[in-house]
Amino acid sequence: INAEGAFIFNLKSEINYFSKDNKLDKMVDLLELIPEGFNIGNVRIIQEKDGSFKVYDNGKFLVDVPAKINFKALFNLGKTLNEPFIPPQFGITCLGPSHGFDPEQNTSGFILWINKVGIMVDPPSNSTIWLRDSNVNPKLIDSIILTHCHADHDSGTFQKILEETKITIYTTPTIMQSFLRKYSALTRIPVSTLLNLFNFYPVKMFSEYNIHGAIFNFFYTLHSIPTIGFKFNYRNKTFVYSSDHLNEPNRINELYSIGVINKERKEFLLNFPWDADIIYHEAGIPPLHTPINYLNSLPKDIQKKIVVYHIAEKDFPKQTDLKLAKFGIGETVYPDISEHKFEEAYQILDVFSRIDIFKDLPFDRIKDLLLIVNKEKFQKGEYIIRKDTVGDKFYVIISGNVSVSGIENVKDKVYATFEYFGEASLVTGSLRKADVIAITNVEAYVIEKKSFLRLISNTKVEKYIKKIAEIRDGVTWNVLKSNKYFNNLSSSQITQLETYINPIKVMPNTILIEKGKQFNDIYILVKGCVLVMDDNNIIKECEIGNIIGDVIELKEGVPSKYTYKTSNLETDLFKIEKRDLITFLNNNPGVLMNFIYEKNH
């Protein structure tokens, strides 16, 4: 027993038992790629000059394997919704019910919806794409619980890291080290860089953690590599997830008898929390997994609480009170929970805390926020704002999507959950510059003009909003959308970037960045011409939307490889200071990865 009252067990002993001393050199033969080819039994493989491979079986040509294979995600959406998904106070969405060897279904993973915010648990590969296609806003999901580093459990984690905003990953330091080593090897990106792409929240066994209002407790399961399960309490419900786990009493007792586990570990494993209200449990082939026939032998009142994961549908018993997890956003489960008297206040604070500019709102103003916010609903097709009218309200979207139209040369401008609009005319006193129309049913928090101006007066928020009001126009949108690194940014990300932009005019023949010297600003070309030069040689003429300067050189503080100089024309630029650019990239790791990838290739 340790100082915190939790028992200590020999995790390495368990791993050694499952691995049975199998080492990589006993399981894998490494064959050299030689020009004349090599044989694996009767199969001969020859590498071509372009990097592709020809494969022969018993001397007969079998197939060409190209040097580069284009990725194309293929997946079934399952049951979907017509309108954008509205997260519940409590719910569970299955991302995949099966295992890594089932060609018919996604691997196991799910989303816990707690206080209307999503926590992904072991997201399968392509989950981020699937969620977008299933009408689920990615900003609704802000964290991941990573239970272990087998590929059918961690493959979607890295994809989510590279999505819109920085997420938090909950796992143990041991599992995180495995994850970092694995993905550093796959991407050739240093561990230190990978760690900057997300927030790591290390968890300890048998300690309590508040995640979005639910109290979590983590434990190590019985598996071939370090793996965690968890239990949490939320309002009047308890939930337990086994993760990959050998949960069979006979085998647990056998492991104790041969000295693999100690007495305290045995007692813990034999006392699985079957008393939980909701039980999500894996099943599979022992000794790495719990046999389905054991779960099917449990008392019926326990079976009725169990949703089974990690099993192919064909292997699920026909006669049972167990439930097989059902894939699809339309199959989201909504357990009944007790209401909380501060639900609406919590929701208001949570929504505004997710808007970058409001993170700097002083606490005394946050209290005022609860007194001045109202909720309004708009039907699909309804005008929320009409162009050339007097501004009277500020809006923050809780759910749904709106289109912004009537701005010259701007198309497909859409705002979604946790995005705001209507601020410009309130702070400038000008008429509305665009129509805002609900393209789905919309719920929004609304603040009247006078209350809004009082709320932000003499705060950093007022400064940011005035700046955005001045710069948020068709020119800014089109310039950023014409940039290859920014053209896939959401409107929320573009708004973030706009807060860091400073429009400037530069005289002809001005050196912006000089070869061999460090620099502190990056630029985006708005109008005119900028030359990229290596000594006196012109390497490139920049186009509208191009970034002037090397982002990675700026971030790492190294001298510029080239000189960047305006031509003989006056030039309009967007200037972004180093500190602001790093802040933006740290908050949007997918954008940073695009710069890193291009720099390395």
C-alpha positions in Angstrom: 0.0 0.0 0.0 1.4 3.4 -0.9 1.2 6.7 1.0 -2.1 7.6 -0.7 -3.8 4.3 0.3 -3.6 2.6 -3.1 -2.0 -0.7 -3.5 1.1 -1.2 -5.6 1.3 -4.0 -8.1 3.9 -5.3 -10.6 2.7 -4.1 -14.0 5.9 -5.4 -15.6 5.2 -8.9 -14.3 1.8 -8.8 -16.0 3.2 -7.5 -19.3 6.0 -10.2 -19.3 3.3 -12.9 -18.7 1.3 -11.8 -21.8 4.4 -11.3 -24.0 5.9 -14.6 -22.9 9.3 -13.2 -23.6 8.5 -12.6 -27.3 11.0 -10.0 -28.6 10.9 -8.2 -31.9 13.7 -10.2 -33.4 11.8 -13.4 -32.7 8.7 -12.1 -34.4 10.0 -10.2 -37.4 12.5 -10.9 -40.1 14.1 -7.8 -41.5 15.1 -8.2 -45.1 17.3 -5.9 -47.0 15.9 -4.1 -50.1 18.5 -5.2 -52.8 18.3 -4.3 -56.5 17.8 -7.9 -57.6 14.9 -8.4 -55.1 14.3 -10.9 -52.3 12.2 -13.9 -51.6 9.7 -14.7 -48.8 8.9 -18.4 -49.4 7.6 -18.7 -53.0 6.9 -14.9 -53.2 9.5 -12.7 -54.9 9.5 -8.9 -54.4 11.5 -6.6 -56.6 11.8 -2.8 -56.1 11.7 -0.6 -59.2 13.7 2.6 -59.7 10.6 4.8 -59.0 10.2 3.1 -55.6 7.3 0.9 -56.5 7.4 -2.9 -56.1 6.6 -5.9 -58.4 5.3 -9.0 -56.6 5.6 -12.5 -58.1 4.1 -15.7 -56.7 5.8 -19.0 -57.9 7.3 -17.0 -60.8 4.0 -15.6 -61.9 3.4 -11.8 -61.8 0.9 -11.0 -59.1 0.6 -7.2 -58.5 2.3 -3.8 -58.7 2.5 -1.9 -55.4 3.0 1.8 -56.1 5.6 3.8 -54.3 3.0 6.3 -53.1 -0.5 5.4 -52.2 -3.1 8.2 -52.0 -5.1 8.1 -48.8 -8.9 8.0 -49.3 -11.0 7.4 -46.2 -13.9 5.0 -46.7 -16.4 4.6 -43.9 -20.0 4.1 -43.2 -21.7 7.1 -41.6 -24.2 4.9 -39.7 -27.4 6.6 -38.6 -27.1 10.4 -39.1 -29.1 13.6 -38.4 -30.4 16.2 -40.8 -29.7 19.1 -38.4 -26.4 19.8 -36.6 -25.9 17.6 -33.6 -26.9 19.2 -30.3 -24.9 17.7 -27.4 -26.8 16.6 -24.4 -26.2 17.1 -20.7 -25.2 13.5 -20.6 -24.9 11.0 -23.5 -22.8 8.4 -25.2 -22.1 8.2 -28.9 -20.5 5.0 -30.4 -17.6 5.7 -32.8 -17.0 2.0 -33.4 -18.1 -1.2 -31.7 -15.6 -3.8 -33.0 -11.9 -4.7 -33.0 -9.0 -4.2 -35.4 -9.6 -7.5 -37.3 -13.2 -6.9 -38.3 -13.5 -5.7 -41.9 -17.1 -4.7 -41.4 -17.0 -2.2 -38.5 -14.9 0.6 -36.9 -12.6 -0.3 -34.0 -13.9 0.4 -30.5 -14.3 4.0 -29.4 -17.0 6.4 -28.2 -17.8 9.9 -27.1 -18.9 10.8 -23.6 -21.1 13.9 -23.6 -20.9 15.6 -20.2 -22.4 19.0 -19.6 -22.8 19.3 -23.4 -19.1 18.9 -24.1 -17.5 15.8 -25.7 -14.7 13.6 -24.4 -13.5 11.1 -27.0 -12.4 7.7 -25.6 -9.9 5.9 -27.9 -11.2 7.5 -31.1 -10.9 5.1 -34.1 -9.1 6.2 -37.3 -11.0 8.7 -39.4 -13.3 9.7 -36.5 -12.7 13.4 -37.1 -13.8 13.0 -40.8 -16.8 10.9 -39.8 -17.9 13.4 -37.2 -17.8 16.3 -39.7 -19.8 14.3 -42.2 -22.2 13.4 -39.5 -23.0 17.1 -38.8 -21.0 17.2 -35.5 -19.0 20.4 -34.9 -15.5 19.4 -33.9 -15.3 22.2 -31.3 -17.9 20.4 -29.3 -15.2 17.8 -28.4 -12.3 19.2 -26.4 -10.5 16.2 -24.9 -9.5 12.6 -25.2 -9.1 9.7 -22.8 -6.3 7.5 -24.2 -6.5 4.1 -22.6 -3.6 2.4 -24.3 -1.4 2.5 -27.4 -2.5 -0.5 -29.5 -3.2 0.8 -33.0 -7.0 0.1 -32.9 -7.2 2.4 -29.9 -4.9 5.3 -30.5 -5.0 5.8 -34.3 -7.7 8.5 -34.2 -6.0 10.4 -31.4 -3.3 11.9 -33.6 -6.0 13.0 -36.2 -8.0 14.8 -33.5 -4.8 16.5 -32.2 -4.4 18.0 -35.7 -7.9 19.3 -35.9 -9.2 22.7 -35.3 -8.2 23.6 -31.7 -5.8 22.4 -29.0 -7.2 19.5 -27.1 -6.5 17.9 -23.7 -5.4 14.3 -23.4 -6.0 12.4 -20.2 -3.8 9.3 -19.6 -0.9 8.1 -17.5 2.7 9.3 -18.0 3.6 5.7 -18.9 1.0 5.5 -21.7 1.8 9.0 -22.9 5.5 8.1 -23.3 4.5 5.1 -25.4 2.2 7.3 -27.5 4.9 10.0 -28.1 7.6 7.4 -29.0 5.3 5.8 -31.4 4.1 8.9 -33.2 7.5 10.5 -33.2 8.9 7.5 -35.0 6.0 7.5 -37.5 6.1 11.3 -38.2 9.9 11.9 -37.6 8.8 14.9 -35.5 10.7 15.3 -32.1 8.8 14.4 -29.0 9.2 17.9 -27.6 7.4 19.3 -30.7 4.6 16.7 -30.4 4.0 17.6 -26.8 3.4 21.2 -27.8 0.5 20.1 -30.0 -1.9 19.3 -27.1 -2.4 19.7 -23.4 -1.3 16.6 -21.5 -3.1 16.0 -18.2 -1.3 13.1 -16.4 -3.6 10.9 -14.3 -2.7 8.7 -11.3 -4.5 5.6 -10.3 -7.3 5.8 -7.7 -7.2 9.6 -7.6 -10.2 11.7 -8.4 -10.4 14.1 -11.4 -13.2 16.5 -12.3 -13.7 16.5 -16.1 -16.5 18.8 -17.2 -18.4 18.2 -13.9 -18.0 14.4 -13.7 -15.7 12.9 -11.1 -13.4 10.3 -12.7 -11.3 7.6 -11.1 -8.8 5.7 -13.3 -7.4 2.1 -12.8 -5.0 -0.2 -14.7 -6.8 -3.1 -16.4 -5.3 -6.5 -17.1 -3.9 -6.4 -20.6 -0.7 -7.0 -22.5 0.5 -3.4 -22.4 -0.3 -0.6 -19.9 -4.0 0.1 -20.2 -6.4 2.1 -18.2 -10.1 1.9 -17.5 -12.2 4.3 -15.6 -15.3 4.9 -13.5 -17.1 8.3 -13.0 -19.9 9.8 -11.1 -22.1 12.4 -12.8 -25.1 13.7 -11.0 -27.2 10.6 -10.1 -25.4 8.2 -12.4 -22.3 6.0 -12.2 -20.5 4.8 -15.4 -17.7 2.3 -15.7 -15.6 1.4 -18.8 -13.4 -1.7 -18.8 -11.2 -0.8 -21.8 -9.2 -3.8 -23.1 -9.3 -6.1 -20.1 -9.1 -9.8 -19.2 -12.0 -9.9 -16.7 -12.5 -13.6 -16.0 -12.2 -14.9 -12.4 -10.7 -18.3 -13.2 -7.8 -16.7 -15.1 -7.3 -14.0 -12.5 -7.0 -16.6 -9.8 -4.6 -18.6 -12.0 -2.4 -15.5 -12.4 -2.3 -15.1 -8.6 -1.5 -18.8 -8.1 1.6 -18.6 -10.4 2.8 -15.4 -8.8 2.1 -13.0 -11.7 -0.2 -10.7 -9.6 -0.2 -10.1 -5.8 -3.1 -10.5 -3.4 -4.2 -6.9 -3.5 -4.2 -6.8 -7.3 -6.2 -10.1 -7.4 -8.8 -8.7 -5.0 -9.1 -5.5 -7.0 -9.5 -7.4 -10.3 -12.1 -9.8 -8.9 -14.2 -6.9 -7.6 -15.1 -5.2 -10.8 -17.7 -2.4 -10.2 -20.7 -4.3 -11.5 -22.9 -2.1 -9.3 -22.4 0.9 -11.7 -25.6 2.2 -13.4 -24.0 2.0 -16.9 -21.3 -0.5 -17.8 -19.4 -0.4 -21.0 -17.3 -3.6 -21.3 -15.1 -5.1 -23.9 -15.1 -8.7 -25.1 -12.8 -10.8 -27.2 -10.4 -13.7 -27.3 -8.6 -14.5 -24.0 -6.0 -14.2 -22.6 -5.9 -10.6 -23.8 -9.7 -10.0 -23.6 -12.8 -11.0 -21.7 -14.6 -13.9 -23.3 -18.1 -13.0 -24.3 -19.5 -16.2 -22.7 -18.3 -15.0 -19.3 -20.2 -11.7 -19.7 -23.2 -13.7 -20.9 -23.1 -15.8 -17.7 -23.5 -12.9 -15.4 -26.8 -12.3 -13.6 -29.5 -10.9 -15.9 -29.8 -7.7 -13.8 -26.1 -7.0 -14.5 -26.3 -8.0 -18.2 -29.1 -5.5 -18.7 -26.7 -2.7 -17.7 -23.8 -3.8 -20.0 -23.1 -2.4 -23.5 -20.5 -4.6 -25.2 -17.6 -3.2 -27.2 -14.6 -4.7 -29.1 -16.6 -7.6 -30.6 -17.7 -8.3 -34.2 -21.5 -8.5 -34.6 -21.1 -12.1 -35.9 -19.6 -13.2 -32.6 -22.2 -11.6 -30.4 -24.5 -14.2 -28.8 -28.1 -14.4 -30.0 -29.6 -15.3 -26.7 -28.5 -12.6 -24.2 -29.6 -9.6 -22.2 -26.3 -7.9 -23.1 -26.5 -5.0 -25.6 -24.1 -4.6 -28.5 -22.9 -1.0 -29.0 -24.6 0.7 -32.0 -22.5 2.8 -34.3 -23.7 6.3 -35.5 -24.5 9.8 -34.2 -28.2 8.9 -34.6 -27.6 6.0 -32.1 -26.5 8.3 -29.3 -27.7 7.1 -26.0 -29.3 9.6 -23.6 -29.4 8.3 -20.0 -31.9 10.0 -17.7 -30.1 12.3 -15.2 -31.2 14.6 -12.4 -31.3 18.3 -13.2 -28.9 20.8 -11.6 -30.2 24.1 -10.4 -27.2 26.0 -12.0 -27.3 24.3 -15.4 -28.1 27.4 -17.4 -25.4 29.5 -15.6 -22.8 26.7 -16.2 -23.8 26.6 -19.9 -23.4 30.4 -20.3 -20.0 30.5 -18.7 -18.8 27.4 -20.6 -19.9 28.8 -24.0 -18.2 32.2 -23.4 -15.1 30.6 -22.0 -14.6 28.9 -25.4 -14.5 32.2 -27.3 -10.9 33.4 -27.4 -11.5 37.1 -26.8 -13.7 36.5 -23.8 -11.0 34.6 -21.9 -9.5 38.0 -20.9 -12.8 39.2 -19.4 -12.3 40.2 -15.8 -14.1 38.1 -13.2 -16.3 41.0 -12.0 -17.6 41.4 -15.6 -18.2 37.6 -15.9 -20.7 37.9 -13.0 -22.5 40.6 -15.0 -22.6 38.3 -18.0 -25.0 36.0 -16.2 -27.4 39.0 -15.7 -27.5 40.3 -19.3 -27.5 37.2 -21.5 -30.7 35.9 -23.1 -31.3 32.9 -25.2 -33.1 33.2 -28.6 -34.1 30.6 -31.2 -34.3 31.1 -35.0 -35.9 28.8 -37.6 -34.0 27.6 -40.6 -34.2 30.3 -43.3 -34.9 33.1 -40.9 -33.0 36.4 -41.1 -31.2 37.1 -37.8 -29.6 40.3 -39.1 -30.4 42.4 -42.2 -27.8 44.4 -44.0 -28.0 48.2 -43.7 -30.0 48.1 -40.4 -29.1 49.6 -37.1 -27.1 47.2 -34.9 -28.9 46.4 -31.6 -27.6 43.0 -30.4 -24.6 40.8 -30.1 -24.9 37.0 -30.8 -23.1 33.9 -29.8 -24.2 30.6 -31.4 -25.0 27.8 -29.0 -26.1 25.3 -31.8 -26.7 25.4 -35.5 -25.1 27.3 -38.4 -25.6 30.7 -40.0 -24.5 32.1 -43.3 -23.1 35.6 -43.7 -23.9 37.2 -47.1 -24.1 40.6 -48.8 -20.3 41.3 -48.5 -18.7 42.0 -51.8 -16.7 39.1 -53.3 -17.3 36.9 -50.2 -18.9 33.5 -50.6 -19.5 30.5 -48.3 -18.9 32.4 -45.1 -20.5 30.2 -42.4 -20.5 30.6 -38.6 -21.2 27.7 -36.3 -21.2 26.7 -32.6 -19.1 28.9 -30.2 -18.8 31.6 -32.9 -20.1 35.2 -32.6 -21.4 37.9 -34.9 -23.0 41.3 -34.7 -20.3 43.1 -32.8 -19.0 45.4 -35.5 -21.9 47.8 -35.7 -22.2 47.9 -31.9 -18.7 49.2 -31.3 -18.4 51.4 -34.5 -22.0 52.8 -34.6 -22.2 51.9 -38.3 -25.1 50.1 -40.0 -25.0 46.3 -40.4 -22.6 45.3 -43.2 -24.1 41.9 -44.0 -27.1 39.7 -43.9 -27.0 36.8 -41.4 -29.4 34.0 -42.1 -30.0 30.8 -40.2 -29.2 27.9 -42.5 -30.3 25.4 -39.8 -32.4 25.8 -36.7 -30.2 28.0 -34.5 -30.0 28.7 -30.7 -27.9 31.7 -29.7 -27.0 33.7 -26.6 -27.9 37.4 -27.2 -26.8 40.5 -25.4 -28.5 43.9 -26.0 -26.3 46.7 -27.3 -26.1 48.9 -24.2 -25.4 45.9 -21.9 -22.8 44.6 -24.3 -20.9 47.9 -24.5 -20.9 48.2 -20.7 -19.7 44.6 -20.4 -16.6 45.1 -22.5 -15.8 48.8 -21.7 -12.2 49.4 -20.7 -11.2 45.8 -21.0 -9.0 43.8 -23.4 -12.1 42.4 -24.9 -13.1 45.9 -26.1 -9.7 46.4 -27.7 -9.9 43.0 -29.6 -13.5 43.6 -30.7 -12.8 47.1 -32.1 -9.8 45.7 -34.0 -11.8 42.8 -35.4 -14.6 45.3 -36.4 -12.1 47.4 -38.3 -10.4 44.5 -40.1 -13.2 41.9 -40.6 -14.3 42.5 -44.2 -14.3 40.9 -47.6 -10.7 41.7 -48.3 -9.3 40.0 -45.2 -11.5 36.9 -45.7 -10.5 36.5 -49.3 -6.8 37.1 -48.7 -6.6 34.5 -45.9 -8.7 32.1 -47.9 -6.3 32.4 -50.9 -3.4 31.2 -48.7 -2.7 27.5 -49.0 -2.1 27.1 -45.2 -5.2 29.1 -44.2 -7.8 28.2 -46.9 -9.3 25.4 -44.9 -9.5 27.3 -41.6 -13.0 27.6 -40.1 -14.5 31.0 -39.7 -13.7 30.8 -36.0 -10.0 30.2 -36.7 -10.0 33.1 -39.2 -11.5 35.4 -36.6 -8.6 34.3 -34.2 -6.1 35.2 -36.9 -7.7 38.5 -37.6 -7.1 39.6 -34.0 -3.3 39.4 -34.7 -3.3 41.1 -38.1 -2.0 44.6 -38.5 -2.6 46.2 -42.0 0.4 48.2 -43.2 1.5 50.0 -46.4 5.2 49.6 -47.5 7.1 51.8 -49.8 8.7 50.4 -53.0 12.1 48.6 -52.8 11.8 48.0 -49.0 13.6 45.0 -47.4 11.1 43.3 -45.1 13.4 40.4 -44.1 17.1 40.1 -44.8 19.0 36.9 -45.6 21.2 35.7 -42.8 19.4 37.8 -40.1 16.8 36.9 -37.5 13.4 38.5 -37.9 10.5 39.2 -35.6 7.5 39.6 -37.9 5.8 37.6 -40.7 3.7 39.2 -43.5 0.8 38.2 -45.8 0.7 39.9 -49.2 -2.6 41.9 -49.8 -1.7 44.0 -52.8 1.4 44.8 -54.8 4.5 42.5 -55.2 7.1 41.0 -52.9 10.3 39.4 -54.3 12.0 36.4 -52.7 15.7 36.8 -53.3 18.9 34.7 -52.8 21.6 37.4 -52.9 20.8 39.2 -56.2 18.8 36.3 -57.8 15.0 36.5 -57.8 13.7 33.1 -56.6 10.0 33.9 -56.6 7.5 36.7 -57.0 4.9 36.3 -54.3 1.2 36.3 -55.1 -1.8 37.7 -53.2 -2.2 35.7 -49.9 1.3 34.4 -49.9 3.2 34.4 -46.6 6.3 36.6 -46.6 9.0 34.9 -44.5 9.5 31.3 -43.3 7.2 30.5 -40.4 9.4 27.8 -38.9 12.5 30.0 -39.1 10.6 32.7 -37.3 9.2 30.3 -34.6 12.7 28.7 -34.0 14.5 32.1 -34.0 16.9 31.2 -36.8 18.2 33.5 -39.5 16.3 33.8 -42.8 17.4 31.7 -45.7 16.3 34.4 -48.2 15.7 38.2 -48.5 12.1 39.4 -48.9 11.8 42.8 -50.6 9.0 44.8 -52.1 9.1 45.5 -55.8 9.0 49.0 -57.3 5.3 49.3 -56.4 3.7 50.4 -53.1 2.6 47.2 -51.3 -0.2 46.4 -48.9 0.6 43.8 -46.3 -0.8 42.1 -43.2 1.8 42.1 -40.5 1.8 39.5 -37.7 4.2 39.7 -34.8 6.2 36.6 -33.8 4.6 36.4 -30.3 1.1 36.5 -31.8 1.9 34.0 -34.6 3.3 31.5 -32.1 0.1 31.9 -29.9 -2.1 31.2 -33.0 0.0 28.2 -34.0 0.0 26.8 -30.5 -3.8 27.0 -30.4 -4.2 25.5 -33.8 -1.7 22.6 -34.0 -3.0 21.3 -37.4 -1.9 24.6 -39.0 1.5 24.3 -37.4 1.8 20.7 -38.6 1.2 21.9 -42.2 4.2 24.3 -41.9 6.4 21.6 -40.3 5.5 19.1 -43.0 6.3 21.4 -45.8 9.6 22.5 -44.2 10.6 18.8 -43.8 9.6 17.9 -47.4 
